[in-house]
Amino acid sequence: MTPILLLASLTFLGYTLCYLAVCTVSPWGRCRRCHGRRFHRTAIGTRRDCLRCDGTGIRVRIGRRLIDYIRAEYRAGKP
């Protein structure tokens, strides 16, 4: 294995572990559609509650969904 490939693999592994740690400690993130403002502007310029986050401005991170899925599968006893 070349040193560059090894360094890239370790960097990717480190980034993944840090992201999963952040998802474990802080499962909520800002909504991507409304950017945490709880509303978005429509085509005609009016303000509407964000449908993606139901007007809360926060959403569950993708990594946290993955962690919850793995936990549920483990508890169900599926390999």
C-alpha positions in Angstrom: 0.0 0.0 0.0 1.4 3.4 -0.9 1.9 6.0 1.8 -0.5 8.4 0.0 -3.3 5.8 -0.1 -2.7 4.9 3.6 -2.9 8.6 4.6 -6.1 9.1 2.6 -7.7 6.0 4.2 -6.7 7.1 7.7 -8.0 10.6 7.0 -11.3 9.3 5.8 -11.6 7.0 8.8 -10.8 9.8 11.2 -13.4 12.1 9.6 -16.0 9.4 9.8 -15.4 8.6 13.4 -15.5 12.3 14.3 -18.8 12.8 12.5 -20.3 9.8 14.3 -19.1 11.2 17.6 -20.8 14.6 16.8 -24.0 12.8 15.8 -24.0 10.9 19.1 -23.4 14.0 21.2 -25.5 16.4 19.2 -28.1 14.6 17.1 -29.8 17.8 15.9 -28.7 20.1 13.1 -30.1 23.1 11.3 -32.6 22.4 8.6 -31.0 22.6 5.1 -34.1 24.1 3.5 -34.8 27.0 5.8 -31.3 27.3 7.3 -32.8 27.3 10.8 -35.0 30.3 10.3 -38.2 28.2 10.6 -39.7 29.6 7.4 -38.8 30.0 3.7 -39.9 32.3 1.0 -42.2 31.1 -1.7 -42.0 31.9 -5.4 -44.3 34.9 -5.0 -42.3 36.2 -1.9 -44.6 35.2 1.0 -43.2 33.5 4.1 -44.3 30.0 4.9 -43.4 27.5 7.6 -40.8 25.1 6.4 -42.4 21.8 5.5 -39.2 19.8 5.9 -38.7 20.6 9.6 -42.3 21.5 10.4 -41.3 25.0 11.3 -38.9 24.0 14.1 -35.7 25.0 12.3 -33.9 21.8 13.3 -33.7 18.3 11.9 -32.1 15.0 12.9 -28.7 14.5 11.4 -28.2 11.7 8.8 -25.5 10.1 10.9 -27.9 9.9 13.9 -30.5 8.2 11.7 -27.8 5.6 10.8 -26.8 5.1 14.4 -30.5 4.6 15.4 -31.0 2.2 12.5 -28.0 0.1 13.5 -29.2 0.0 17.2 -32.7 -1.1 16.2 -31.3 -3.9 14.0 -29.0 -5.0 16.8 -31.8 -5.1 19.3 -34.0 -7.0 17.0 -31.3 -9.7 16.8 -30.8 -9.5 13.0 -27.2 -10.1 11.8 
